């Protein structure tokens, strides 16, 4: 593993939902084992994301996924919780990258130089890989939580503020997965 290969891509999933954790991933790709079809996770069909998730896990030099909890989101805000999840993901890589390429315009605190790239998940393969791992991990978490908190439809909308989710929220009230700092939830608690 040469120094030049230790570039981590970093992205998160789940900033917009009303419920559930925010999830970040960090990936260091292996230039000798390229992965075809990497793209912004939001532009890929779920089955394609799942296939690429496995391929990334099989071929990457290193990868890690990390969460920030609903409690952390409500305590420090969604942006800071996203940056914290990114920091945790990079720290959990098991190797310190030479530098990190982060989707967006905000830098997490890392032990290596950080370059932010707006829309990097659509233009930089290593960030696309992180985007895919984060999205798949968060979707799987929300599927599991759907069984624990039935009635809200988390398996379908993954916590995003869809019409069905807002209707369930009004009918059932917030559960412990709901972010109390987000306006639709906060207003129901009044």
N, CA and C of each residue as an Amber inpcrd file, in Angstrom:
protein
   570
   0.8470000  -1.1730000   0.0000000   0.0000000   0.0000000   0.0000000
   0.8940000   1.2370000   0.0000000   0.9760000   1.9200000  -1.1260000
   1.8220000   3.1130000  -1.1730000   1.0680000   4.3090000  -0.6210000
   1.8360000   5.3160000  -0.1990000   1.2300000   6.5280000   0.3650000
   0.2210000   7.1480000  -0.5870000   0.5170000   7.1370000  -1.8890000
  -0.3540000   7.7830000  -2.8620000  -1.7330000   7.1410000  -2.9190000
  -1.8540000   5.9030000  -2.4880000  -3.1510000   5.2330000  -2.5560000
  -4.0250000   5.5410000  -1.3450000  -3.4650000   6.1510000  -0.3270000
  -4.2210000   6.3340000   0.9160000  -5.0410000   7.6300000   0.9130000
  -5.9510000   7.7160000  -0.0480000  -6.8690000   8.8500000  -0.1220000
  -8.2490000   8.3320000   0.2410000  -8.8140000   8.8820000   1.2980000
 -10.1290000   8.4360000   1.7590000 -11.2120000   9.3120000   1.1640000
 -12.2580000   8.6790000   0.6860000 -13.4800000   9.3780000   0.3130000
 -14.4210000   9.3140000   1.4960000 -15.1200000  10.4100000   1.7680000
 -15.9890000  10.4800000   2.9450000 -17.3190000  11.1090000   2.5500000
 -18.4130000  10.5060000   2.9730000 -19.7450000  11.0600000   2.7310000
 -20.6900000  10.5680000   3.8120000 -21.8570000  11.1940000   3.8690000
 -22.8650000  10.8050000   4.8480000 -24.1950000  10.5600000   4.1580000
 -25.0950000   9.9190000   4.8800000 -26.4720000   9.7120000   4.4260000
 -27.3890000   9.9740000   5.6110000 -28.4980000  10.6220000   5.3300000
 -29.5080000  10.7830000   6.3760000 -29.5430000  12.1250000   7.0590000
 -29.1340000  13.1800000   6.3840000 -29.2540000  14.5040000   7.0120000
 -30.6870000  15.0130000   7.0020000 -31.4600000  14.6650000   5.9700000
 -32.7960000  15.2180000   5.7970000 -33.9470000  14.5210000   6.5020000
 -33.8310000  13.2490000   6.8740000 -34.9610000  12.5580000   7.4950000
 -35.3710000  13.1500000   8.8430000 -36.5850000  12.8430000   9.2320000
 -37.1170000  13.2670000  10.5350000 -36.7990000  12.2380000  11.6130000
 -36.2790000  11.0760000  11.2080000 -36.0630000   9.9870000  12.1620000
 -34.8070000   9.2110000  11.8030000 -34.2300000   8.6100000  12.8340000
 -33.0840000   7.7290000  12.6500000 -31.7530000   8.4470000  12.6940000
 -30.6760000   7.6650000  12.7180000 -29.3260000   8.2230000  12.8140000
 -28.8780000   8.8410000  11.4970000 -27.8030000   9.6100000  11.5700000
 -27.0770000  10.0120000  10.3660000 -25.8880000   9.0550000  10.2910000
 -25.5830000   8.6010000   9.0820000 -24.5600000   7.5750000   8.8800000
 -23.4960000   8.1240000   7.9350000 -22.2410000   7.9060000   8.2750000
 -21.1430000   8.3260000   7.4040000 -20.2910000   7.1130000   7.0690000
 -19.6260000   7.2080000   5.9240000 -18.6920000   6.1610000   5.5320000
 -17.4010000   6.7960000   5.0390000 -16.3130000   6.0830000   5.2320000
 -15.0000000   6.4580000   4.7010000 -14.4660000   5.2470000   3.9560000
 -13.8980000   5.5030000   2.7840000 -13.4100000   4.4160000   1.9340000
 -12.0570000   4.8050000   1.3490000 -11.1440000   3.8530000   1.3200000
  -9.8950000   3.9990000   0.5700000  -9.9280000   2.9120000  -0.5030000
 -10.0730000   3.3390000  -1.7500000 -10.1410000   2.3820000  -2.8520000
  -8.7590000   1.8570000  -3.2170000  -8.7340000   0.6860000  -3.8020000
  -7.5080000   0.0660000  -4.2910000  -7.3910000   0.3630000  -5.7810000
  -6.4020000   1.1870000  -6.2000000  -6.2740000   1.5070000  -7.6230000
  -6.0740000   0.2750000  -8.4980000  -5.5660000  -0.7850000  -7.9270000
  -5.3430000  -2.0190000  -8.6750000  -6.5910000  -2.8730000  -8.8290000
  -7.6710000  -2.4910000  -8.1500000  -8.9240000  -3.2520000  -8.2210000
 -10.0880000  -2.2870000  -8.4480000 -10.1520000  -1.6730000  -9.6380000
 -11.1800000  -0.6630000  -9.8910000 -12.5950000  -1.2370000  -9.8180000
 -13.5240000  -0.3800000  -9.4960000 -14.9360000  -0.7530000  -9.3850000
 -15.7080000   0.0610000 -10.4130000 -16.3720000  -0.6340000 -11.3150000
 -17.1330000   0.0450000 -12.3680000 -18.5110000   0.4590000 -11.8430000
 -18.9740000   1.6080000 -12.3300000 -20.3500000   2.0180000 -12.0360000
 -20.5420000   2.8260000 -10.7800000 -19.4550000   3.2740000 -10.1510000
 -19.6050000   4.0970000  -8.9610000 -20.2670000   5.4220000  -9.3480000
 -21.2440000   5.8390000  -8.5390000 -21.9810000   7.0760000  -8.7910000
 -22.6010000   7.5280000  -7.4810000 -23.1970000   8.7080000  -7.5010000
 -23.9220000   9.2170000  -6.3450000 -24.9720000   8.1770000  -5.9500000
 -24.9810000   7.7670000  -4.6920000 -25.8810000   6.7040000  -4.2360000
 -27.3450000   7.0270000  -4.5150000 -27.6980000   8.3100000  -4.4830000
 -29.0980000   8.6920000  -4.6940000 -29.5450000   8.4490000  -6.1350000
 -28.5950000   8.3200000  -7.0490000 -28.9170000   8.1150000  -8.4620000
 -28.9530000   6.6380000  -8.8650000 -28.6330000   5.7560000  -7.9270000
 -28.5750000   4.3220000  -8.2230000 -29.8230000   3.6080000  -7.7020000
 -30.2750000   2.6150000  -8.4380000 -31.3790000   1.7740000  -7.9640000
 -30.9260000   1.0290000  -6.7130000 -31.8480000   0.7560000  -5.7890000
 -31.4570000   0.0420000  -4.5620000 -30.6950000  -1.2610000  -4.8250000
 -31.1060000  -2.0300000  -5.8270000 -30.4100000  -3.2950000  -6.1060000
 -28.9800000  -3.0420000  -6.5840000 -28.7770000  -1.9850000  -7.3560000
 -27.4330000  -1.6400000  -7.8330000 -26.5640000  -1.1590000  -6.6710000
 -27.1590000  -0.3450000  -5.7750000 -26.4260000   0.1110000  -4.5740000
 -25.9660000  -1.0770000  -3.7490000 -26.8660000  -2.0400000  -3.5440000
 -26.5330000  -3.2340000  -2.7480000 -25.3650000  -3.9970000  -3.3770000
 -25.4130000  -4.1740000  -4.7040000 -24.3420000  -4.9050000  -5.3940000
 -23.0220000  -4.1450000  -5.2740000 -23.0680000  -2.8250000  -5.4690000
 -21.8430000  -2.0250000  -5.3610000 -21.3270000  -1.9880000  -3.9240000
 -22.2270000  -1.9640000  -2.9450000 -21.8360000  -1.9940000  -1.5340000
 -20.9610000  -3.2170000  -1.2770000 -21.4040000  -4.3720000  -1.7500000
 -20.6340000  -5.5970000  -1.5360000 -19.3020000  -5.5470000  -2.2830000
 -19.3220000  -5.0270000  -3.5040000 -18.0910000  -4.9470000  -4.2950000
 -17.0780000  -4.0050000  -3.6310000 -17.5590000  -2.8870000  -3.1050000
 -16.6800000  -1.9390000  -2.4090000 -16.0670000  -2.6110000  -1.1860000
 -16.8930000  -3.3070000  -0.4150000 -16.4020000  -3.9950000   0.7860000
 -15.3680000  -5.0670000   0.4320000 -15.5620000  -5.7300000  -0.7120000
 -14.6440000  -6.7850000  -1.1370000 -13.3280000  -6.2360000  -1.7020000
 -13.3690000  -5.0770000  -2.3640000 -12.2060000  -4.5930000  -3.1110000
 -11.4560000  -3.4230000  -2.4850000 -12.0780000  -2.6930000  -1.5760000
 -11.4260000  -1.5070000  -1.0070000 -10.2230000  -1.8970000  -0.1550000
  -9.2440000  -1.0100000  -0.0950000  -8.1090000  -1.2100000   0.8130000
  -8.5790000  -1.0960000   2.2590000  -9.5210000  -0.1690000   2.4980000
 -10.0740000   0.0270000   3.8370000 -11.4250000   0.7090000   3.6980000
 -12.3160000   0.4270000   4.6510000 -13.5950000   1.1310000   4.7090000
 -14.1140000   1.0730000   6.1370000 -14.9490000   2.0330000   6.4740000
 -15.5850000   2.0480000   7.7860000 -16.8830000   2.8330000   7.6770000
 -17.8510000   2.4220000   8.4810000 -19.1420000   3.0920000   8.5560000
 -19.3490000   3.4780000  10.0150000 -19.8770000   4.6820000  10.2410000
 -20.1030000   5.1530000  11.6060000 -21.4090000   5.9370000  11.6700000
 -21.9860000   5.9930000  12.8630000 -23.2810000   6.6220000  13.0840000
 -23.1580000   7.7850000  14.0560000 -24.0780000   8.7330000  13.9350000
 -24.3800000   9.6730000  15.0140000 -25.8380000   9.4310000  15.3620000
 -26.1180000   9.3210000  16.6310000 -27.4510000   8.9520000  17.1040000
 -28.4320000  10.1080000  17.0240000 -29.6960000   9.7660000  17.1620000
 -30.7590000  10.7760000  17.2210000 -30.4910000  11.7370000  18.3860000
 -30.0430000  11.2000000  19.5130000 -29.7500000  12.0540000  20.6820000
 -28.6390000  13.0520000  20.3580000 -27.6100000  12.5900000  19.6580000
 -26.5230000  13.5010000  19.2690000 -27.0230000  14.5510000  18.2790000
 -27.8480000  14.1400000  17.3260000 -28.4080000  15.0820000  16.3580000
 -29.1830000  16.1760000  17.0850000 -30.0170000  15.7870000  18.0330000
 -30.8190000  16.7720000  18.7710000 -29.9650000  17.6440000  19.6880000
 -28.8610000  17.0930000  20.2020000 -28.0240000  17.8500000  21.1300000
 -27.0870000  18.8290000  20.4220000 -26.4570000  18.3980000  19.3120000
 -25.4240000  19.2510000  18.7020000 -25.8030000  19.7850000  17.3250000
 -26.8990000  19.3790000  16.7750000 -27.5080000  19.7360000  15.4810000
 -27.0500000  18.7720000  14.3900000 -27.8110000  18.7410000  13.3090000
 -27.5870000  17.7310000  12.2720000 -26.2440000  17.9230000  11.5640000
 -25.8380000  19.1600000  11.3230000 -24.5470000  19.3780000  10.6590000
 -23.4070000  18.8490000  11.5240000 -23.3730000  19.2310000  12.7870000
 -22.2930000  18.7880000  13.6760000 -22.3220000  17.2690000  13.8680000
 -23.5290000  16.6810000  13.9350000 -23.6410000  15.2240000  14.0670000
 -23.1200000  14.5270000  12.8050000 -23.3810000  15.1150000  11.6300000
 -22.8690000  14.5550000  10.3730000 -21.3460000  14.5870000  10.3570000
 -20.7760000  15.7230000  10.7620000 -19.3170000  15.8510000  10.8040000
 -18.7050000  14.8770000  11.8210000 -19.4000000  14.6770000  12.9410000
 -18.9320000  13.7360000  13.9570000 -18.9510000  12.3070000  13.4120000
 -20.0110000  11.9400000  12.7050000 -20.0740000  10.5970000  12.1060000
 -18.9500000  10.4100000  11.0840000 -18.6620000  11.4550000  10.2900000
 -17.5620000  11.3910000   9.3230000 -16.2310000  11.1840000  10.0380000
 -16.0110000  11.9420000  11.1030000 -14.7800000  11.8150000  11.8860000
 -14.6420000  10.3880000  12.4220000 -15.7230000   9.8450000  12.9590000
 -15.6960000   8.4750000  13.4860000 -15.3710000   7.4690000  12.3820000
 -15.9750000   7.6660000  11.1980000 -15.7310000   6.7300000  10.0920000
 -14.2540000   6.7240000   9.7070000 -13.6580000   7.9060000   9.5700000
 -12.2390000   7.9830000   9.1870000 -11.3640000   7.3790000  10.2910000
 -11.6810000   7.6740000  11.5450000 -10.8990000   7.1120000  12.6540000
 -10.9920000   5.5940000  12.7050000 -12.1010000   5.0310000  12.2280000
 -12.3130000   3.5860000  12.2730000 -11.7530000   2.8540000  11.0500000
 -11.0980000   3.5720000  10.1380000 -10.5360000   2.9290000   8.9440000
  -9.4390000   1.9210000   9.2930000  -8.7670000   2.1300000  10.4160000
  -7.6670000   1.2460000  10.7840000  -6.3410000   1.6730000  10.1890000
  -6.3700000   2.7070000   9.3530000  -5.1710000   3.2750000   8.7500000
  -5.4470000   4.7700000   8.5960000  -4.4310000   5.5940000   8.7990000
  -4.6220000   7.0350000   8.6260000  -4.3920000   7.4010000   7.1680000
  -5.3950000   7.9500000   6.5090000  -5.2120000   8.3120000   5.1030000
  -4.2410000   9.4720000   4.9380000  -3.6530000   9.5540000   3.7670000
  -2.7700000  10.6710000   3.4240000  -3.5770000  11.9690000   3.3780000
  -4.8040000  11.8700000   2.8370000  -5.7470000  12.9870000   2.8590000
  -7.1450000  12.4450000   2.6720000  -8.1230000  13.3010000   2.9520000
  -9.5250000  12.9050000   2.8190000 -10.2310000  13.8550000   1.8630000
 -11.0260000  13.2720000   0.9890000 -11.8880000  14.0300000   0.0890000
 -13.3040000  13.8730000   0.6210000 -13.9190000  14.9960000   1.0130000
 -15.2100000  14.9770000   1.6910000 -16.2700000  15.6230000   0.8150000
 -17.4050000  14.9460000   0.6840000 -18.5160000  15.5210000  -0.0800000
 -19.0720000  16.7350000   0.6670000 -19.3390000  17.8020000  -0.0800000
 -19.9450000  18.9830000   0.5250000 -18.9530000  20.1050000   0.7050000
 -19.2970000  21.0270000   1.6080000 -18.4460000  22.2020000   1.8230000
 -18.0330000  22.3890000   3.2760000 -18.2470000  21.3760000   4.1030000
 -17.8610000  21.4520000   5.5130000 -16.8530000  20.3650000   5.8230000
 -15.8420000  20.7200000   6.6200000 -14.7480000  19.7990000   6.9470000
 -14.9210000  19.1880000   8.3280000 -14.9230000  17.8630000   8.3980000
 -14.8390000  17.2360000   9.7180000 -13.4150000  17.3990000  10.2500000
 -13.2530000  17.3070000  11.5610000 -11.9090000  17.3600000  12.1650000
 -11.2610000  15.9920000  11.9950000 -10.2040000  15.9730000  11.1970000
  -9.5060000  14.7150000  10.9230000  -8.0190000  14.8770000  11.1740000
  -7.3260000  13.7490000  11.3020000  -5.8820000  13.7460000  11.5470000
  -5.0890000  13.8800000  10.2540000  -5.7640000  14.1460000   9.1440000
  -5.0970000  14.3050000   7.8520000  -5.6780000  15.5340000   7.1550000
  -5.0170000  16.0320000   6.1220000  -5.5830000  17.1510000   5.3680000
  -6.9310000  16.7660000   4.7550000  -7.8330000  17.7460000   4.6990000
  -9.1850000  17.5150000   4.1940000  -9.4600000  18.4700000   3.0370000
  -9.9860000  17.9180000   1.9390000 -10.4530000  18.7390000   0.8330000
 -11.9450000  18.4850000   0.6790000 -12.7380000  19.5690000   0.6920000
 -14.1700000  19.4190000   0.4730000 -14.4660000  19.5880000  -1.0140000
 -15.4280000  18.8160000  -1.5010000 -15.8120000  18.8640000  -2.9080000
 -17.3380000  18.8460000  -2.9880000 -17.9130000  19.9800000  -3.3700000
 -19.3630000  20.0610000  -3.5240000 -19.7780000  19.1350000  -4.6680000
 -20.7890000  18.3250000  -4.4140000 -21.2640000  17.3020000  -5.3580000
 -20.1780000  16.2680000  -5.6770000 -19.2640000  16.0770000  -4.7430000
 -18.1950000  15.0870000  -4.9180000 -18.7240000  13.6750000  -5.0410000
 -19.8950000  13.4110000  -4.4470000 -20.4650000  12.0650000  -4.5380000
 -20.8460000  11.7000000  -5.9740000 -21.0060000  12.7130000  -6.8340000
 -21.3570000  12.4610000  -8.2380000 -20.1480000  12.5210000  -9.1690000
 -19.0040000  13.0510000  -8.6700000 -17.8790000  13.3140000  -9.5640000
 -16.5700000  12.6260000  -9.1750000 -16.4440000  12.1640000  -7.9450000
 -15.1920000  11.5680000  -7.4640000 -15.4800000  10.1370000  -6.9970000
 -14.8600000   9.1710000  -7.6490000 -15.1790000   7.7530000  -7.4050000
 -15.0830000   7.3670000  -5.9350000 -14.0380000   7.8050000  -5.2500000
 -13.8510000   7.3890000  -3.8540000 -14.9340000   7.9850000  -2.9470000
 -15.4330000   9.1720000  -3.2820000 -16.5490000   9.7480000  -2.5190000
 -17.8430000   9.0300000  -2.8790000 -18.0120000   8.6840000  -4.1590000
 -19.1870000   7.8990000  -4.5640000 -19.2440000   6.5860000  -3.7900000
 -18.0980000   5.9420000  -3.6280000 -18.0390000   4.6800000  -2.8800000
 -18.4940000   4.8990000  -1.4380000 -18.0230000   5.9750000  -0.8080000
 -18.4390000   6.2810000   0.5650000 -19.9330000   6.5760000   0.6190000
 -20.4310000   7.2950000  -0.3730000 -21.8560000   7.6160000  -0.4610000
 -22.6920000   6.3350000  -0.4850000 -22.2550000   5.3610000  -1.2630000
 -22.9760000   4.0930000  -1.3920000 -22.9650000   3.3230000  -0.0760000
 -21.7990000   3.2130000   0.5590000 -21.7330000   2.4860000   1.8380000
 -22.6050000   3.1440000   2.8970000 -22.5760000   4.4740000   2.9640000
 -23.3760000   5.1870000   3.9660000 -24.8650000   4.9890000   3.7120000
 -25.2960000   5.1170000   2.4690000 -26.7160000   4.9860000   2.1280000
 -27.2190000   3.5710000   2.3900000 -26.4640000   2.5740000   1.9690000
 -26.8880000   1.1830000   2.1830000 -26.9540000   0.8720000   3.6820000
 -25.9590000   1.3160000   4.4390000 -25.9500000   1.0570000   5.8880000
 -27.1430000   1.7280000   6.5640000 -27.4420000   2.9640000   6.1690000
 -28.5690000   3.6600000   6.7930000 -29.8940000   3.0200000   6.4060000
 -30.0390000   2.6540000   5.1410000 -31.2760000   1.9980000   4.7090000
 -31.4940000   0.6830000   5.4590000 -30.4260000  -0.0870000   5.6420000
 -30.5380000  -1.3530000   6.3860000 -30.9440000  -1.0920000   7.8390000
 -30.3610000  -0.0610000   8.4340000 -30.7030000   0.3020000   9.8110000
 -32.1870000   0.6680000   9.9090000 -32.6830000   1.4400000   8.9390000
 -34.0850000   1.8520000   8.9840000 -35.0270000   0.6650000   8.7400000
 -34.6170000  -0.3000000   7.9180000 -35.4180000  -1.5200000   7.7360000
 -35.5280000  -2.2840000   9.0510000 -34.4140000  -2.3980000   9.7650000
 -34.4100000  -3.0810000  11.0540000 -35.2800000  -2.3180000  12.0660000
 -35.1620000  -1.0000000  12.0720000 -35.9200000  -0.1850000  13.0250000
 -37.4160000  -0.1740000  12.7030000 -37.7680000  -0.4400000  11.4530000
 -39.1820000  -0.5260000  11.0680000 -39.8660000  -1.6360000  11.8570000
 -39.1550000  -2.7400000  12.1140000 -39.7300000  -3.8510000  12.8860000
 -39.8750000  -3.4710000  14.3560000 -38.9480000  -2.6820000  14.8420000
 -38.9670000  -2.2800000  16.2490000 -40.0140000  -1.1870000  16.5070000
 -40.2640000  -0.3660000  15.4890000 -41.2210000   0.7380000  15.6150000
 -42.2250000   0.6610000  14.4630000 -43.1460000  -0.3170000  14.5180000
 -44.0880000  -0.4930000  13.4150000 -45.0880000   0.6690000  13.3380000
 -45.6510000   0.8320000  12.1500000 -46.6940000   1.8370000  11.9700000
 -46.2290000   3.1140000  11.3070000 -44.9300000   3.3990000  11.3710000
 -44.4260000   4.6430000  10.7920000 -44.0260000   4.4890000   9.3260000
 -43.7600000   3.2630000   8.8940000 -43.3570000   3.0300000   7.5060000
 -41.8930000   3.2860000   7.2220000 -41.0420000   3.1430000   8.2400000
 -39.6100000   3.4170000   8.0530000 -38.9860000   2.5860000   6.9380000
 -39.4850000   1.3650000   6.7180000 -38.9290000   0.5140000   5.6580000
 -39.1510000   1.1390000   4.2860000 -40.2320000   1.8770000   4.1380000
 -40.5410000   2.4990000   2.8410000 -39.8380000   3.8390000   2.6540000
 -40.0010000   4.7460000   3.6030000 -39.5070000   6.1180000   3.4010000
 -38.2010000   6.4180000   4.1190000 -37.6980000   5.4810000   4.9000000
 -36.4010000   5.6030000   5.5920000 -36.3370000   6.8230000   6.5220000
 -37.4980000   7.3070000   6.9560000 -37.5150000   8.4330000   7.8930000
 -37.6730000   9.7910000   7.2400000 -37.6480000   9.8430000   5.9130000
 -37.8130000  11.1300000   5.2180000 -39.2390000  11.6450000   5.4080000
 -39.4380000  12.9420000   5.3040000 -40.7520000  13.5350000   5.5780000
 -41.7440000  13.3850000   4.4090000 -42.0690000  12.1480000   4.0770000
 -43.0610000  11.8950000   3.0360000 -44.4580000  12.1620000   3.5980000
 -45.4160000  12.2380000   2.7030000 -46.8060000  12.4360000   3.1240000
 -47.2360000  11.3200000   4.0850000 -46.8850000  10.0660000   3.7510000
 -47.2610000   8.9190000   4.5940000 -46.5950000   8.9940000   5.9750000
 -45.3280000   9.4020000   6.0030000 -44.6350000   9.5040000   7.2870000
 -45.2450000  10.6070000   8.1460000 -45.5220000  11.7430000   7.5480000
 -46.1170000  12.8490000   8.3060000 -47.4970000  12.4660000   8.8450000
 -48.2680000  11.7130000   8.0590000 -49.5890000  11.2540000   8.5150000
 -49.4360000  10.2960000   9.6990000 -48.4780000   9.3630000   9.6000000
 -48.2340000   8.4170000  10.6990000 -47.7460000   9.1530000  11.9440000
 -46.9330000  10.1540000  11.7510000 -46.4130000  10.9500000  12.8630000
 -47.5520000  11.6710000  13.5840000 -48.4820000  12.2340000  12.8080000
 -49.6390000  12.9150000  13.4220000 -50.5290000  11.9150000  14.1590000
 -50.6920000  10.7340000  13.5680000 -51.5840000   9.7310000  14.1600000
 -50.9780000   9.0680000  15.3940000 -49.7070000   8.6700000  15.3070000
 -49.0610000   7.9020000  16.3800000 -48.2480000   8.7570000  17.3470000
 -47.9060000   9.9790000  16.9260000 -46.9900000  10.7950000  17.7130000
 -45.5560000  10.3250000  17.4900000 -44.5780000  11.1160000  17.9040000
 -43.1750000  10.7390000  17.7060000 -42.7820000   9.5430000  18.5660000
 -41.8730000   8.7260000  18.0410000 -41.2690000   7.6450000  18.8260000
 -39.8330000   8.0710000  19.1550000 -39.0920000   7.2220000  19.8300000
 -37.7330000   7.5930000  20.2430000 -36.7730000   7.7680000  19.0720000
 -37.1680000   7.2970000  17.8750000 -36.3300000   7.4690000  16.6830000
 -36.4550000   8.8540000  16.0660000 -37.4890000   9.5850000  16.4380000
 -37.7300000  10.8890000  15.8070000 -36.8240000  11.9690000  16.3760000
 -36.3430000  12.8040000  15.4750000 -35.4500000  13.9070000  15.8320000
 -36.2880000  15.0730000  16.3410000 -36.2370000  15.2850000  17.6350000
 -37.0670000  16.3190000  18.2630000 -36.6700000  17.7370000  17.8670000
 -35.4620000  17.9130000  17.3480000 -34.9940000  19.2430000  16.9310000
 -35.4760000  19.6100000  15.5280000 -36.1090000  18.6650000  14.8260000
 -36.6150000  18.9360000  13.4740000 -38.0480000  19.4520000  13.5720000
 -38.3440000  20.5210000  12.8420000 -39.5910000  21.2630000  13.0000000
 -40.8630000  20.4190000  13.0090000 -41.1120000  19.5240000  12.0400000
 -42.3820000  18.7880000  12.0830000 -42.5640000  17.9640000  13.3650000
 -41.4690000  17.4270000  13.8810000 -41.5390000  16.6570000  15.1330000
 -41.7130000  17.6120000  16.3100000 -40.9170000  18.6570000  16.3420000
 -40.9720000  19.6550000  17.4160000 -42.3880000  20.2360000  17.5370000
 -43.0180000  20.5500000  16.3900000 -44.3500000  21.1480000  16.4120000
 -45.3920000  20.1800000  16.9620000 -45.2350000  18.8870000  16.6790000
 -46.1710000  17.8960000  17.2240000 -46.0060000  17.7380000  18.7290000
 -44.8520000  18.0140000  19.2450000 -44.5950000  17.8610000  20.6760000
 -45.1170000  19.0410000  21.5020000 -45.4820000  20.1130000  20.8220000
 -45.9770000  21.2850000  21.5560000 -47.3450000  21.0320000  22.1360000
